[in-house]
Amino acid sequence: RRTPPMTQLWLSLFDLARKRRWVLPAVLGGLMALAALASLRLTFSENIFDLLPQDDSAVVEGRLALERFRTLERIVIDLEAPDTSSAIAAVDQLAPVLAKTPGIRNVTSRVSEEALIDIATLYENRMPLLFDQAMREEVEAHTAPGQFEKHLQEFVDSAEGKGGIQATTAQFKRDPFRLQGLLLHRFANLNSGFSVQLVRGHLVSQDGKHALLVAEASIPASDSGGGRALMDALDAEIAKLPPNVKARVIGGHRSAAENSATIYRDVALTNIAGTLAVLLLFLIAFRGLMPVLTLLIPVSMGLAPSLVLQGLLCGEISAITVGFGATMLSISGD
């Protein structure tokens, strides 16, 4: 009976390895070295969308919604300090550095004077429509003796610096008694529920101890790996703030980074505990390391060519895919 070609090939290789015992270790060592080099070219992707079918309509719509709904990419930073000046100084220190950080598209640290003028211009012509008895009393209070100097000082304090006192004076001449503020106060019930004040163009809480900074990331919140790197860079800059300043970071990137760190920690713990338990079981049951090597060598030889091909052909692989692959290898080993 004729031996099949593949069987004959493997028998020849077996005879070669038996006669020259250095051949098999050399081949296996070379394969492992090649796998190690190829693995260096691999980058691990942690974007959940990479695991989903790219031509599925639901996946396409979901990815498109995330790309267009930029609110998910916003990072809100609350800076708390003992006083208003310290909070604003912390914003001014962090904003320019954050704007240069890779992964940040733009940073909003203050409301520009142009935006304030646009808002005021939009509503100032509607003021007579709201001039009722309550508003008349408010106007009389704003124009009482001594209010002129008070309003002038408030205008000076609210200058954002760009354009200096000239821009402030120009705005003050248009509305010296801040009557436009009375109009905008009528729309307070339409806001989002947050009560803030503008101090030199910055968004400051009513107690003056919190200042707001908003950044828009170019990294999607679904990319936990990129988000984790971005949060590490942000935390490094926050650590440079004065000791009396506390920072709170809110957003999808922070949540994704914390969830990712928790998953990594849990997986590392369970893998180490499981590996040590299996090794202990092998040592107790078989009283030797050879059964362990008998299990690990085939698994390693299956993993090594996969890393070589993935590294040479693609250069990127999903971290979740690697986790599932390791699980499948363990099951096949069992």
C-alpha positions as CSV (number, residue, x, y, z in Angstrom):
1,R,0.0,0.0,0.0
2,R,1.4,3.4,-1.0
3,T,2.0,6.0,1.7
4,P,0.3,9.3,1.2
5,P,2.7,12.2,0.2
6,M,2.0,14.3,3.3
7,T,2.5,11.3,5.6
8,Q,5.8,10.5,3.8
9,L,6.9,14.1,4.3
10,W,6.2,14.1,8.0
11,L,7.9,10.7,8.4
12,S,11.0,12.0,6.6
13,L,11.0,15.1,8.9
14,F,10.6,12.8,11.9
15,D,13.6,10.6,10.8
16,L,15.7,13.7,10.2
17,A,14.9,15.1,13.6
18,R,15.7,11.7,15.3
19,K,19.0,11.4,13.5
20,R,20.1,15.0,14.0
21,R,18.8,16.1,17.3
22,W,19.9,19.7,16.9
23,V,17.6,20.2,13.9
24,L,14.3,20.4,15.8
25,P,15.5,22.7,18.6
26,A,17.1,24.9,16.0
27,V,13.9,25.1,13.9
28,L,11.7,25.7,16.9
29,G,14.1,28.4,18.3
30,G,14.3,30.1,14.9
31,L,10.5,30.1,14.7
32,M,10.1,31.6,18.1
33,A,12.8,34.3,17.4
34,L,10.9,35.2,14.2
35,A,7.7,35.3,16.1
36,A,9.3,37.6,18.6
37,L,10.5,40.0,15.9
38,A,7.1,40.0,14.1
39,S,5.3,40.6,17.4
40,L,7.3,43.8,17.8
41,R,5.7,45.1,14.6
42,L,2.2,44.4,16.0
43,T,0.1,47.2,17.4
44,F,-2.8,46.3,19.5
45,S,-6.1,48.0,18.7
46,E,-8.7,48.4,21.5
47,N,-11.4,49.9,19.4
48,I,-14.5,47.8,19.9
49,F,-15.7,48.6,16.3
50,D,-12.7,46.7,14.9
51,L,-14.2,43.4,16.1
52,L,-17.6,44.0,14.4
53,P,-18.5,43.3,10.7
54,Q,-17.4,46.4,8.8
55,D,-20.0,46.0,6.1
56,D,-23.0,45.6,8.5
57,S,-25.4,48.4,8.3
58,A,-25.9,48.7,12.0
59,V,-22.2,48.9,12.6
60,V,-21.8,51.6,9.8
61,E,-24.6,53.6,11.3
62,G,-23.2,53.3,14.8
63,R,-19.7,54.4,13.7
64,L,-21.2,57.3,11.7
65,A,-23.3,58.5,14.7
66,L,-20.2,58.5,16.9
67,E,-18.2,60.4,14.4
68,R,-20.9,63.1,13.9
69,F,-22.1,63.3,17.5
70,R,-19.0,65.0,18.9
71,T,-20.4,65.4,22.4
72,L,-19.1,61.9,23.2
73,E,-15.6,63.2,22.4
74,R,-15.7,66.1,24.8
75,I,-13.7,66.1,28.0
76,V,-14.9,68.4,30.8
77,I,-12.4,69.4,33.4
78,D,-13.5,71.1,36.6
79,L,-10.7,72.9,38.4
80,E,-11.3,73.7,42.1
81,A,-9.2,76.2,44.0
82,P,-9.6,78.1,47.3
83,D,-10.4,81.4,45.4
84,T,-11.4,82.6,41.9
85,S,-8.0,83.9,40.9
86,S,-6.3,80.5,41.6
87,A,-9.0,78.7,39.7
88,I,-8.6,81.0,36.7
89,A,-4.8,80.7,36.9
90,A,-5.1,76.9,36.8
91,V,-7.3,77.1,33.7
92,D,-4.8,79.5,32.0
93,Q,-1.9,77.2,32.9
94,L,-3.6,73.9,31.7
95,A,-5.4,75.2,28.5
96,P,-2.4,76.0,26.3
97,V,-0.6,72.8,27.2
98,L,-3.7,70.7,26.6
99,A,-4.2,72.3,23.2
100,K,-0.8,71.0,22.1
101,T,-1.4,67.5,23.5
102,P,-1.7,64.8,20.8
103,G,-5.2,63.5,20.6
104,I,-6.8,66.9,21.5
105,R,-8.6,68.7,18.6
106,N,-9.4,72.0,20.4
107,V,-9.7,73.5,23.9
108,T,-12.3,76.0,25.1
109,S,-11.2,77.8,28.3
110,R,-13.2,81.1,28.0
111,V,-16.1,82.7,26.3
112,S,-14.7,85.2,23.8
113,E,-15.8,88.9,23.8
114,E,-17.1,88.5,20.2
115,A,-19.5,85.8,21.3
116,L,-20.8,87.9,24.2
117,I,-21.4,90.8,21.9
118,D,-23.2,88.6,19.4
119,I,-25.6,87.4,22.1
120,A,-26.2,90.8,23.4
121,T,-26.9,92.2,19.9
122,L,-29.3,89.3,19.2
123,Y,-31.6,90.2,22.2
124,E,-31.1,93.9,22.8
125,N,-33.7,94.9,20.2
126,R,-36.3,92.7,22.0
127,M,-35.9,94.5,25.3
128,P,-39.0,96.7,25.0
129,L,-41.2,93.6,24.6
130,L,-40.3,92.5,28.1
131,F,-40.5,95.9,29.8
132,D,-43.1,95.2,32.5
133,Q,-43.4,96.5,36.0
134,A,-40.9,94.1,37.5
135,M,-38.3,95.0,34.8
136,R,-39.0,98.7,35.4
137,E,-38.1,98.3,39.1
138,E,-34.9,96.4,38.1
139,V,-34.0,99.2,35.7
140,E,-34.5,101.8,38.5
141,A,-32.3,99.8,40.8
142,H,-29.5,99.5,38.2
143,T,-29.6,103.3,37.5
144,A,-29.6,104.4,41.1
145,P,-26.8,106.7,42.4
146,G,-23.5,104.9,42.8
147,Q,-24.3,102.1,40.3
148,F,-22.3,103.7,37.5
149,E,-19.0,103.2,39.3
150,K,-20.0,99.7,40.4
151,H,-20.9,98.6,36.8
152,L,-17.7,100.2,35.5
153,Q,-15.6,98.1,37.9
154,E,-17.5,95.0,37.0
155,F,-16.7,95.6,33.3
156,V,-13.0,96.1,34.0
157,D,-12.9,92.8,36.1
158,S,-14.7,90.9,33.3
159,A,-12.1,92.0,30.6
160,E,-10.6,88.8,29.1
161,G,-7.3,90.5,28.2
162,K,-7.6,90.2,24.4
163,G,-8.0,93.8,23.3
164,G,-7.4,95.0,26.9
165,I,-9.3,97.9,28.5
166,Q,-10.1,99.4,25.1
167,A,-12.4,96.6,24.2
168,T,-13.9,96.7,27.7
169,T,-14.5,100.5,27.4
170,A,-16.1,100.1,24.0
171,Q,-18.6,97.6,25.4
172,F,-19.2,99.7,28.5
173,K,-20.2,102.7,26.3
174,R,-22.8,100.6,24.6
175,D,-24.4,99.6,27.9
176,P,-23.0,101.4,30.9
177,F,-25.7,100.2,33.3
178,R,-25.7,96.6,32.1
179,L,-29.3,96.7,31.1
180,Q,-28.7,93.9,28.6
181,G,-28.1,91.6,31.6
182,L,-31.6,92.3,32.8
183,L,-32.9,91.0,29.4
184,L,-30.7,87.9,29.4
185,H,-31.8,87.2,33.0
186,R,-35.3,86.7,31.7
187,F,-34.1,83.7,29.8
188,A,-32.4,82.1,32.8
189,N,-35.1,79.4,33.0
190,L,-34.1,78.2,29.5
191,N,-30.6,77.3,30.5
192,S,-29.3,73.8,31.3
193,G,-29.6,74.1,35.0
194,F,-26.0,75.2,35.7
195,S,-25.5,78.5,37.4
196,V,-22.2,80.2,36.3
197,Q,-20.7,83.6,36.1
198,L,-18.2,85.1,33.6
199,V,-14.9,86.3,35.2
200,R,-12.5,87.6,32.6
201,G,-14.3,85.5,30.1
202,H,-13.9,82.2,32.1
203,L,-16.8,80.1,33.3
204,V,-16.7,80.3,37.1
205,S,-19.1,78.8,39.6
206,Q,-21.2,81.1,41.8
207,D,-19.0,80.5,44.8
208,G,-16.0,81.4,42.7
209,K,-14.1,78.2,43.6
210,H,-14.6,76.2,40.4
211,A,-13.5,77.1,36.8
212,L,-14.5,75.1,33.7
213,L,-12.3,73.8,30.9
214,V,-13.7,71.8,27.9
215,A,-11.5,69.9,25.4
216,E,-12.6,68.0,22.3
217,A,-10.6,64.9,21.5
218,S,-9.7,63.6,18.1
219,I,-9.5,60.1,19.5
220,P,-12.9,58.3,19.6
221,A,-14.2,57.4,23.0
222,S,-14.7,53.8,21.8
223,D,-10.9,53.4,21.5
224,S,-10.0,52.5,25.1
225,G,-6.3,52.2,24.3
226,G,-6.0,55.7,22.8
227,G,-8.3,57.1,25.5
228,R,-6.1,55.6,28.2
229,A,-2.9,57.2,26.7
230,L,-4.7,60.5,26.4
231,M,-5.9,60.4,30.0
232,D,-2.3,59.5,31.1
233,A,-1.0,62.6,29.3
234,L,-3.8,64.7,30.8
235,D,-3.1,63.4,34.3
236,A,0.6,64.2,33.9
237,E,-0.2,67.8,33.1
238,I,-2.7,68.1,36.0
239,A,0.0,66.9,38.3
240,K,1.9,70.0,37.5
241,L,-0.8,72.3,38.8
242,P,-0.4,74.0,42.2
243,P,-1.1,71.7,45.2
244,N,-4.1,73.8,46.2
245,V,-5.9,73.0,42.9
246,K,-8.0,69.9,42.5
247,A,-9.0,68.7,39.0
248,R,-11.9,66.4,38.1
249,V,-12.0,64.9,34.6
250,I,-15.4,63.9,33.2
251,G,-16.1,62.2,29.8
252,G,-16.3,59.0,27.9
253,H,-12.5,58.8,27.6
254,R,-12.1,58.8,31.4
255,S,-14.8,56.1,31.8
256,A,-13.2,54.0,29.0
257,A,-9.7,54.3,30.5
258,E,-10.9,53.3,34.0
259,N,-12.9,50.4,32.7
260,S,-9.9,49.2,30.6
261,A,-7.6,49.5,33.5
262,T,-10.0,47.4,35.6
263,I,-10.3,44.8,32.9
264,Y,-6.5,44.5,32.5
265,R,-6.0,44.2,36.2
266,D,-8.6,41.5,36.5
267,V,-7.4,39.5,33.5
268,A,-3.8,39.7,34.8
269,L,-4.8,38.5,38.2
270,T,-6.9,35.6,36.9
271,N,-4.3,34.5,34.3
272,I,-1.5,34.5,36.8
273,A,-3.6,32.6,39.4
274,G,-4.9,30.1,36.8
275,T,-1.4,29.5,35.4
276,L,0.1,28.9,38.8
277,A,-2.8,26.6,39.7
278,V,-2.3,24.5,36.5
279,L,1.4,24.3,37.1
280,L,0.9,23.2,40.6
281,L,-1.7,20.6,39.5
282,F,0.8,19.2,36.9
283,L,3.6,19.0,39.5
284,I,1.3,17.2,42.0
285,A,-0.3,14.8,39.4
286,F,2.7,14.0,37.1
287,R,5.6,14.9,39.4
288,G,7.7,16.4,36.7
289,L,8.0,19.3,34.2
290,M,8.0,17.3,31.0
291,P,4.1,17.1,30.9
292,V,4.1,20.9,31.2
293,L,6.5,21.2,28.3
294,T,4.5,18.7,26.3
295,L,1.4,21.0,26.7
296,L,3.2,24.3,26.2
297,I,5.3,23.5,23.2
298,P,2.4,22.6,20.8
299,V,0.5,25.7,22.0
300,S,3.5,27.9,21.5
301,M,4.2,26.5,18.1
302,G,0.6,27.2,17.1
303,L,0.8,30.8,18.4
304,A,4.2,31.6,16.8
305,P,3.2,31.2,13.1
306,S,0.1,33.3,13.8
307,L,2.1,36.2,15.2
308,V,4.5,36.0,12.3
309,L,1.8,36.1,9.7
310,Q,-0.2,38.8,11.5
311,G,2.9,40.9,12.0
312,L,4.2,40.6,8.4
313,L,0.8,41.0,6.6
314,C,-1.3,43.3,8.8
315,G,0.8,44.9,11.5
316,E,-2.3,45.4,13.7
317,I,-4.5,43.1,15.8
318,S,-7.3,43.6,18.2
319,A,-6.4,43.0,21.8
320,I,-9.7,41.3,22.4
321,T,-9.0,38.9,19.5
322,V,-5.7,38.0,21.2
323,G,-7.6,37.3,24.4
324,F,-10.0,35.0,22.7
325,G,-7.2,33.3,20.8
326,A,-5.3,32.6,24.0
327,T,-8.5,31.1,25.5
328,M,-9.0,28.9,22.5
329,L,-5.4,27.7,22.7
330,S,-5.8,26.9,26.3
331,I,-8.9,24.9,25.6
332,S,-7.2,23.0,22.8
333,G,-4.3,22.3,25.1
334,D,-6.7,20.9,27.7
